[in-house]
Amino acid sequence: MLPATECFQGKTVAVVGGGNSAAADAMILSRIAKKVLLIHRRDTLRATKIYHEPLMAAENIEFHWNS
């Protein structure tokens, strides 16, 4: 089994959700993967506000709202 860094390196990955776990996972994956698709069923994140700014600032995180 490959470590996560090798499994996701250079790939496009998706994270589904808008809470703290999804936000944290998206941030971690944004350092490894080429692109992170953050898919959420609402138009705003439910995650704690501390996650909002870093997520929005990450150049390789693409948001898919109301999905």
C-alpha positions in Angstrom: 0.0 0.0 0.0 1.3 3.4 -0.9 1.4 6.3 1.6 -1.2 9.0 1.0 1.4 11.4 -0.3 2.2 9.1 -3.2 -1.4 8.0 -3.9 -2.7 11.6 -4.4 0.4 13.4 -5.6 -0.2 15.2 -8.8 -3.8 14.1 -9.1 -7.2 15.7 -9.0 -9.1 14.6 -5.9 -12.6 15.4 -4.5 -13.7 16.1 -1.0 -17.4 16.0 -0.3 -18.8 18.1 2.6 -18.6 21.5 4.2 -17.8 20.8 7.8 -14.6 20.8 9.7 -13.5 17.4 8.7 -14.0 18.1 5.0 -12.2 21.5 5.3 -9.2 20.0 7.1 -9.0 17.2 4.6 -9.2 19.6 1.7 -6.4 21.7 3.2 -4.1 18.7 3.7 -4.8 17.4 0.2 -4.2 20.8 -1.3 -0.5 20.4 -0.3 -0.3 17.1 -2.1 -2.7 16.9 -5.0 -2.6 18.9 -8.2 -6.3 20.0 -7.7 -8.9 19.5 -5.0 -12.6 19.7 -5.8 -14.5 20.7 -2.6 -18.1 19.6 -3.2 -20.8 20.9 -0.8 -24.6 20.8 -1.0 -25.0 24.3 0.3 -23.8 27.7 -0.8 -21.6 28.3 2.3 -19.3 26.1 4.4 -20.4 24.9 7.8 -16.8 24.6 8.9 -15.4 26.8 11.6 -14.5 30.3 10.3 -10.8 29.6 10.9 -10.9 27.3 7.8 -12.6 29.7 5.5 -9.7 32.1 4.6 -7.0 29.4 4.0 -9.4 27.4 1.9 -10.4 30.4 -0.3 -6.7 31.4 -0.6 -5.5 28.0 -1.8 -5.0 28.3 -5.5 -5.7 24.6 -6.2 -9.0 24.2 -4.4 -12.0 24.5 -6.6 -15.4 24.9 -4.9 -18.6 23.3 -6.2 -21.5 24.8 -4.3 -25.1 23.6 -4.2 -24.0 20.2 -5.6 
